[in-house]
């Protein structure tokens, strides 16, 4: 609480501001997630990553 009220704000005002800022951060994070999910993935390159890893592990044995 000391950190929030160090500028002379009342406890009530500091709590209100902290809650509003947390809500804004949460909304920005959600907007960023939505933007990432809307990004085009591009065309597949034909590489099967799981098969490549499996092959690499077989060579280690």
BATIMAR-888030 format. One record per residue (C-alpha): x, y, z negated; residue in one letter; residue number from 1. Coordinates in nm, 2 decimals, m for minus. Layout:
N
    east   north      up  residu  num
       X       Y       Z       A  NUM
...
end
This chain:
61
    east   north      up  residu  num
    0.00    0.00    0.00       X    1
    0.29    0.23   m0.07       X    2
    0.41    0.20    0.29       X    3
    0.06    0.30    0.42       X    4
    0.02    0.59    0.18       X    5
    0.38    0.73    0.19       X    6
    0.26    1.02    0.41       X    7
    0.01    1.14    0.16       X    8
   m0.29    0.96    0.30       X    9
   m0.55    0.84    0.06       X   10
   m0.58    0.46    0.01       X   11
   m0.91    0.46    0.19       X   12
   m0.78    0.65    0.49       X   13
   m0.47    0.44    0.51       X   14
   m0.67    0.12    0.50       X   15
   m0.91    0.24    0.76       X   16
   m0.62    0.34    0.99       X   17
   m0.44    0.01    0.94       X   18
   m0.76   m0.18    1.03       X   19
   m0.82    0.03    1.34       X   20
   m0.46   m0.02    1.45       X   21
   m0.48   m0.40    1.39       X   22
   m0.80   m0.41    1.60       X   23
   m0.63   m0.22    1.88       X   24
   m0.33   m0.45    1.88       X   25
   m0.56   m0.75    1.89       X   26
   m0.75   m0.60    2.19       X   27
   m0.42   m0.53    2.37       X   28
   m0.30   m0.88    2.31       X   29
   m0.62   m1.02    2.45       X   30
   m0.61   m0.80    2.75       X   31
   m0.25   m0.91    2.82       X   32
   m0.35   m1.28    2.79       X   33
   m0.64   m1.22    3.04       X   34
   m0.40   m1.04    3.28       X   35
   m0.15   m1.34    3.26       X   36
   m0.43   m1.59    3.32       X   37
   m0.54   m1.39    3.63       X   38
   m0.19   m1.39    3.78       X   39
   m0.16   m1.60    4.09       X   40
    0.04   m1.91    4.04       X   41
    0.18   m1.92    4.39       X   42
    0.21   m2.22    4.61       X   43
    0.34   m2.55    4.47       X   44
    0.70   m2.62    4.57       X   45
    0.65   m3.00    4.59       X   46
    0.89   m3.07    4.30       X   47
    0.76   m3.31    4.04       X   48
    0.93   m3.19    3.73       X   49
    0.83   m3.49    3.52       X   50
    0.97   m3.73    3.78       X   51
    1.30   m3.53    3.79       X   52
    1.33   m3.54    3.41       X   53
    1.26   m3.91    3.41       X   54
    1.52   m3.98    3.67       X   55
    1.77   m3.78    3.48       X   56
    1.71   m3.98    3.17       X   57
    1.74   m4.31    3.35       X   58
    2.08   m4.20    3.48       X   59
    2.19   m4.13    3.12       X   60
    2.12   m4.49    3.01       X   61
end
